[in-house]
Structure formats: structure tokens, C-alpha cells
Amino acid sequence: MSSDLKMADPGPTGRFGEFGGMYVPESLVPACAEVERFFRSAWQDPAFRGRLDALLADYAGRPTPLTRAERLSEALGVDVFLKREDLTHTGSHKINNVLGQGLLTLAMGKKRMVAETGAGQHGVATATAAALFGLECVVYMGEVDTERQALNVFRMKLLGARVEPVRSGSRTLKDAVNEAMRDWVATVEDTHYCLGSVMGPHPYPWMVREFQSVIGNEAREQCRKVLGGADPDFVVACVGGGSNAAGTFAGFVSTRARLVGVEAAGGAAVGRGIPGVLHGMRSYLLQDEWGQILEAESISAGLDYPGIGPEHAWLADAGRAEYHSASDAEVLDALKLLARTEGIIPALEPAHALAWLVRATRDGIVPAGSTVMMTLSGRGDKDAETVMGLLQEGSV
């Protein structure tokens, strides 16, 4: 159904309904305010927007294609279109955001970027932008993730970034965010925190969504071109913090498309979480009865985050978007299905979105003949070793 809701500027409070906000130490309030001030100015500046658009086109490779998945569509009984963020430079949607934040770092006169990363794609993209703009780059990555994403660690180092393994807590994405924020507190005078998803304190959820909205804006126009002016029945994207989904939904929130975000079954913050505060924001979080944050589990290093971006929490509460989950086994099956029907090996993250679609078509949730636009947020190179180990050589 159509919606009057808009994914708009949340204003100076940074709130989406009861979610969002800026829950940071007093020492970081001026830093967040500085980021907001510079972003607001830059986003209204034709010169900044023109330079970003040129980089997205000539460096990142936008617009990315909308690919009709013919054999997959035949297998599922629905018409599936893939928004090919896997074809951008660095291999994922992350480049859209970091080019914007890299330009913002230059505008603020900072010389250094710090970032967190889980699956490594945001780390690679940040290291790429830092190399392009001549900035120092430090990437914090959970020790567990450095092991299962060794290729991306090598790519970051090759690009000139310093990768700091995080050995505290669960040694995954949540802990990498903690360390990146600690670094920012101590070095804020010359450092910009290049946060990779629609999470954290204001203005990050809004700013990152705006940088990623290029996905949805392109996809909406591409869909209307191939569908004779119509919008797809379903728009589907995977969700960890939720940047590719937020950017995708931004292009379709005012249409009749049914918006579906797919989390990892071991996370599922919308289904299992309760409102709480983490990493500077109020959102749905996995918590125990005492309010302690629980560890999320996922086959994907990019989706094992114990929460969800605050705008997604708001969209869920408002009923404009729905959020489901997919199990590890379903994800592996979906990855193989896309590889064998379309010759496309996706990252494990978007394979979650496809896993839900496979189940939803089987169960009649997505009726036969529906049109579905799914964001393929990244390519599968980074996960090849993980998938090989899970499937076991010879039994693929």
C-alpha cells in the first residue's frame, strides 16, 4: 500500500519517533554537532553534490545496473530484479557512503579517518577513499572477523590502512564499534569517524541513509522503466545495521511497494529485541532481562550486530516496513541457487534477502507472478573461504 511516511530529515534531535537521538559522552557532543553542521551545509552545496556525483559515476561506477534474473525468476515463479551494488568499485554498496564521508572529512579539515568493520567491506571502502583523498586510515575489526575475513584485511593493508584487531568482548562488529568510538574521543581534533551503517548517534543514521539513497533512487527509476511506469510489488534487502536497506527503502517508501528487510536468524533485533541504548542511539537491541546486550550470531560477519538502525526500528513500528530473518542453512542454499541460476555469487549478507524470498514464494507470502526488486549489496569473493569450509570441499 502507499504510505504518507517519508524518510526525511529527523531534525536537530535526530529522532525517528522514539528511536535515534545522540547518547554519547559529553566530550563527543561537539564532534557530533560538527559532523551535522558540515553535512547539512555540504548536502545543500551544489559544488559538494556535484563532486560526489562525479566520483560515484567515474570512480565507483554508478549507476549500477538493474538485472532481471531470468532463470531465478523461473525457479521461484516471480519476476526478480537485482540491483547490482556488487558491481561497484570495491564490490559493495559501502563505497557510496565512504566517498561522501571522505569528502566531508576534507571539508572539515581533518587528516585522519577511523572506521569499524565486520565483514570488511566497509573497511575496504574506507581504506579506498582514504587512499584516494590522501588521508590516514585506521580500521577496527573484531579479531574473530579478521580471521574469517583475512582477504579483506589484506586488501585494507594493501590500500595503506592500519587494521587494529579488537580482542575485547565477542571480538566482532559490536566491539569494533566500541573501539572506533574510543579512538574518536581521544583524537577528535584531527579525526573523523567514518561510521559504516545507519546506526550510532545523530547525525549518522540520517547522513548515511542520505549517502546510500542513491541506491533506491536509481532502482525506482530503473524499475519504472522496465515495468512500464509501475513500481515492484516487493522491495527486499538484507539488514545488519541496515545501510543498504535504508538507502533502498528511501527510493520506495512513498510507493505502493511492500518493503522487506531480512536479518540474520541469530540477530533478528526487530523480532527479538526491545528498545534500548547502544552506540549512541536508541533502537531495538538484543538484551537480557537485566538490559545487558546479548551477542548476535550469524554466518555473515556483516550481520552479527545486536541491534538495528533507529530509522528501521521506526519503520517497523509504523508498519511501513516488515522485518524477517533467515537461517544459516537457508542462506547457504540461497547463495548456491543464485550462483547456479544466474552465474552470480553473492556475499552472504544479500543471500539472506534471497533466502527469505525463496521461503516466501514457497509459502505463498509472495504470490506467484509478483515483481520483486532485491538489492544485491555485495559480491561473494570475501566469503568464498567461509562458504567453502561450511559446504565442505566436494559436497557443494
N, C-alpha and C positions, 0 to 999 in steps of 0.2 A: 504494500500500500504506500501511497505517497505520504510525505511527512512534512510538517511545518518546522521540524527541528533543523537547526543549522549548526555545523561545526565551525563556530565563529570565534572571534577574539574573546577570551574569557575575562578581559579587563584586568585592572591592576591587582586584584586579589588572586587571579589565576585559578578561579574555581569553576568547575563544571558541576553545577548542582552542589551536592555536599562534598564532592571529591576535588582533589587537586590541592591548591594552596602552596605555601612556602614554609615548610617546617625544617628550618636549618639553624645551626648555631649563629649567634649574633654576629660573629666575625664574617659570615658568608652573606648576610643580608645585603651589604653594599655591593658585593660581587654579583649577586643575582639581579639586583636593581640595575647594575651597569650593563649586564647582558641584555636585559629587557630594553633599556633605553637605546642601546646601539642597534638592537634588532628592529625595534619599531621604526627608527629613523631609516635604517637600511632597506627595510621592506617597502617603504614608501618612496625610495630613491630610484628613479629610472636608471641611473648610471649603475648602481649596485645590481639591480634586477637584470639589466642588460648584460653585465659581465657574467653573472651567474648563468643566465640563459645561454650565453655563448659557450661557457665551459661545459654545461650539460649537453649541448649539441656537439661541439667539436672535440671534447675531451672524453666525456662519459658515454657518448654515442646515442643520445636521445634524438627523437622519440624512439622508444623501444617498440618492436612490432607487437601486434595482436595476432597470435597464431591460432587458426582453427585446428583443433586436434581431431582429425577426421576418424582415425581408427579408434581412438579412445572414445569419441562420441558414439561410434557404432557399438562399442562394447558396453557402454553404460546406458544407451538409449536416450541420451540427452545431447544437446548441442553445446560442446565445451570450447571456450576460447581462453587461451593462455596469454596473460600479459607478461611479456618476456623480460623481466628485470634481470634474469640470469645472463642476458646478453650485454649488459652494461660493462664498462671498464671496471675491473676488479671482481666482476661476477656476481654482484648482488645489488639490491636497492640501496645499500648503505652509502654509496657514493653520492647520491642526491643530497643527503643531509650534510655530509662532511665537506663537500665543496662550498656549501652555504656557510657552514660554521668556520671553515678556513678563511673565507673572505671576511667574515665578521672578526676573526682573530686579528687579521691585518688592520681592519678598520679601528679596532680598539688599541692598536699599537703594542700588542702582546707578541712575544717572541717564541712562545712555547705552548704546545697543546698536550694535555693529558687525556686519556680515554680509558674506558673499561671495555672488555670484550669477553664474550662467551665462546661462541663458535669461531670467532676470529675474523669474521667478515668485516665487522665494524673496525676492528683493529687494523686490518689490512687497508681499508678505505681511508682511515685517519692517517696512517703512515704514508699512504699515497698522496693525500692532499698536503701533508706536511712537506714531503719531498718537492712537490710542485711549487709550493709557496715559500720554500726556504725556511721552514720552521722546525724547531726542535720538537721531538715527539717521544712521549713515554706512554706505553700501553700496559695497563694492569690486567692480568689474566690469571684466573684460578689455576693452581698447579694441576688439578685434575684435567682441566681443559687444555693446558699446554701439552699434556701427554696425548690426549685423543685428537688434538688439532695441531700436531707437530709441523705439518706442511705450512699452515698459516703463520705459525711462529717464525719459521724460516723466511717466509715472504716479508713479514714485518721487519725482521732484522736486515734483510737484503735491501729494503727500502730506506734503511737508516734509522729506524726506530729502536728504542730500547724497550725490551719486553721484561716486565717485572712479574715473576710468578708470585701468586698470593697463596700463602700456606696456612692462613687462619680459617676458622670455621669449616664450611663444607668444601673450601678450596675451589669454588665455582663462581658463577657470574655475580651472585649477591655479594660475595666477599670482594670481588674485583671492583665493584661499585664503591664499596666502603673505602678501599684503599685509594682509589682515584679521588674521592672526595676529601680524604685526609691530605693528600698531596696538594689539592687545590687550596685548602685552608692555609697551608704553610707557604704557598708560592703565588698567591692571587695577584700580586703586583705585576708579574710578567707572564702569567699563565692563564689560558682559557681552558675550561673543562669542556671537551667536545663529547657530550653525552650522546649515546647512540640510539636511544629509543624515546618513545613518547611517555617518559616517566621522569621522576625526580621533581625538584622544586620548580615552581613557576620562575622563568617563562619556558622551561624546556619542553614540557608536553605540548604546549601550543606551538612553539618555534619549530620543533622537529616535525610536527604534523604539517606545518605550512611548507617546510622544505620538501617533504615527501608527497604533498598533494599533487605534484606533477604526475604521479602515477595515475591517480584517479581521474584527473582532468584529461589526460591523454586517453585513457581507457574509455571514458564516457563518449568522447567524440569518435574514437575508433569503432566502438560498438554501434553507435548510431549510424555510422557509415555502412557497416556490413549488415546491419539489421533493418535497414530501410527507415531509419529515424527512430526506431524503438530502443528501449533500454533492456538489458538482460533481466531475466526473471530472478536470478540469484547472482550475488557477488560474494565470492568466497576468498578468504585469506587466512594464513596462519597467524597466530598471536603468541608472542612471548611477552615482552613489554608492549609490543603492538605497533611499531612504526610503519611497517609496510601495509598493515591492515588499516591504520588510521589514514595514511595517505591515499589508499584505495577508496575507503568509505567516503572520504571528503568529496570525491567526484560524483558519488551516487546517493548521498544522504537525502537529497531533495527529490529523488526519483521514486518510482514505484518498486525498484529492485529490493529484494529481500537480502539484507546484509548478514553474513555469517562469518564469525571469527572462530578459528579452531585452535584450541590449546592442546598441550600435551596432557595425557591422562594423569600423569604423575604431578601435574601442576593444577590446572583447571581452577584458577583463582575465582572465576565468576561462579562456578558451580559449588566449590567447596570453601571459598574464602569468606571472610567477614571484614567489614570496614576497619581499617587501622592505619597507622602511620609508619612509613618506611622510606628511607632515602629521600626525605624532604617532601613527600606527598602523602595525601590521604587517598586510599583506594581499597579495593578488595585484596586481601592478603591471606595467605595460608598461616593460620595461627592455632596454637593450642589453647586450652581453657584458661591459661594464665596470660595469654596475649603474647607468648613467645613465638617468634617466626619459625615456621616449620620449613624443612628442606624440600624443595621441589625435585622431582626425579623425571628424567626424560632421556630417551635415546639420543636426543639432539642437544648439543651444548648450548644452542641458541634459545632453547625454550624452557630451560630448567630454572626459571625465575619464579619466586614465590608470590608474585603479585601480577598486576596488570596496570597499564597506563590509566590514569584517572578519567580521561575522556571516554575510554572504553567502558569503565565502570558506570559512567553516566549514561552512555548509550544503551547499556544493558538494562539499567533501572528504568529508563524511559521507554523501553520496549522497541526502540528503533533498530537495534542490532541484537542478534542472538549469538550465544557463545556455546560451543560444544567442544568435545575433546576426542582424541584418537589415541589408541593404544600403540605401543611399540610394534607389536606384531602386525597391526593394520597398516602402520606406516611403511614397514619394510615391503609388504605386499603391494602397496600403492606405488612405491618407488619402482619396483620391478615392472608393474603394469605400465607405467608411463615410459619406462625405458624400452619396453618390448613392443608397445603400440605406436610410439611416436619417435623413437630414437633420441629421446631427451632424458638424461639422467639428472633428476633434480636434487637439490640439497634436502637434507632430512626435514628441515623446517617446512617448506611448502608441501612436502609429501604428507604432512599432517592434514593440510587442507584437502588434498586429493583423497586421503583415506576417509575423511568424513563424507566426501561426495560419493565415493564408492558405496559406503554403507547407506547413505541417504537415498540413493537411487534404488538400491536393492529393497529398502524398506518402504518405498513409496513416499518418502518425505519430500523428495524432489521428483515430481511427476514426470513420466515419460514425455519426451518432446520439449521439455523446458530448455531455455537458453541459460547457460552458466558462464560467467566470467570469473576466472580464477587467477589470482596473482601468483606467478611463479617467481618467488622473491630471490632465489639464488640457485646457482648450479652446484652439481654434486661432487665436484673434484675434491673438495675439502673433506668429504665424508667417505670417500672411497675405501680407505683403510678400515674405518669403523664398520662399514657395511660388510666388507669382505670378511672381517672377523666374525660378525654376527651370523652371516649366512653360511660361513664355513666354505672354504675353497672346495669346489667340486659338487656342492649341493645347492648351488644357486638356482 
